Amino acid sequence: MTLNDNAANTHTTPPYVGSIAPHGGLLINRLLRGEMAAATYEMAQRLKPIVLSPMNVSDLELIAVGAYSPLTGFMGQADYYSVVHEMHLANGLPWTIPITLAVDSDTAEGIVEGQSVALAEPNPNGGLHLMAVMEVSEKYTYDKVVEAEKVYRTTEDAHPGVARLYAQGDVLLAGDIWVFDLPLAAKVEFPELRHTPAQTRRMFAQNGWQTIVGFQTRNPVHRAHEYIQKVALEIVDGLFLHPLVGETKADDIPADVRIASYQAILRDYYPPDRVLLGVFPAAMRYAGPREAIFHAIVRKNYGCTHFIVGRDHAGVGKYYGTYDAQLIFNEFDKDLIGITPLMFEHAFYCRKCEAIVTAKTCPHDRSEWVSLSGTQVREMLARGEMLPREFTRPEVSRVLIEGMKRKQGEDR
């Protein structure tokens, strides 16, 4: 068997289901089944293993299921350079985040172009969990400082995305991947919510939804989220709640707690026939404006026609301007992006208005606004204090307090 024998598994038949085309026109599928998967696994056992970082593991899963369509593997040099400098793939299609596989120089020296390697992750029970085979089409060096400056708009290693970039290997391996087994996390972390793009597209169609708005978050749900989601739901058929559950900063609320916070309110406060909850198994890059475009494109692959872009989307610290993640959409051809961004102001509860509002709709002084920083939220939860009802619903507060107690116990 050669890797080219898998060519028939690069996209679904028909190419896609849904009212919006995937990015590039085909919904990629690099996940092998049955005899082909078994044979590729046998091949992988004889190959040199490359141990992936947590971010690479997430990327592998998302390439395999088509969330990163049109990518069929880790980027080659032409695509990498074009994405970093031009925010487009080499073929002209918009793409803003490099999807690359970095290795150290010693590992790279032992690999030649045209060689097949196995892609693996550490197994908690010992040894390696083999997941895929990659035919190395290229290996090339790159400038980490230039990538940091272009993608993250800073070269400071205080930025979590830049720190991760600086810590990774100095050589990039490129090539198509063939996945015969998904990451271990895919089997144990929210398997019932880990919908693939092909699955969400079918579910949207079965629900009769022609227009779907996607919502990305790495934070627990609060009243401002609820307000924005429901305003968006007024103009579309369905809402796809898609919180990110991959690698985040150590001080972010754990993924299981965030998912529980959504589950705590969906039943009583959202129309069940107009909302779908899923999880997005991506790593957080904290790339601000570029990541907003990236998140929108990926949700288009899941079948969304609209995407909510809030204030400082995917931001961290003070590295990006308040509205940079919205303004960057003006730099792209709308038809090539293909998904409609819905721009929202920061929302909050106003005591005078007695409602969730934004600066566009509220005339009152900031002293009337109920708004908490992430630090304030974490401090209150650590003390076991319920968050203000105006900030989040009591059902969510209780979930977050229990989650914080559990986390504190684990840290001891």
Salt bridges, closest charged atoms under 4 A:
ASP59 OD2 - ARG285 NH2 2.91
GLU61 OE2 - ARG194 NE 2.80
GLU121 OE2 - HIS129 ND1 2.84
ASP170 OD1 - LYS144 NZ 2.94
ASP176 OD2 - ARG30 NH2 3.95
ASP181 OD2 - HIS129 NE2 2.81
ASP181 OD1 - LYS187 NZ 2.87
GLU226 OE2 - LYS230 NZ 2.82
GLU226 OE2 - ARG393 NH2 2.79
GLU247 OE1 - ARG164 NH1 2.71
ASP251 OD1 - LYS249 NZ 2.86
ASP251 OD2 - ARG378 NH2 3.93
ASP252 OD2 - ARG218 NE 3.57
ASP252 OD1 - LYS249 NZ 3.32
ASP256 OD2 - ARG406 NH2 2.63
ASP268 OD2 - ARG267 NH2 3.45
GLU291 OE2 - HIS295 NE2 3.40
ASP324 OD2 - ARG153 NH1 3.14
GLU385 OE2 - ARG383 NE 2.71
GLU402 OE2 - LYS405 NZ 3.77
ASP411 OD2 - LYS407 NZ 3.37
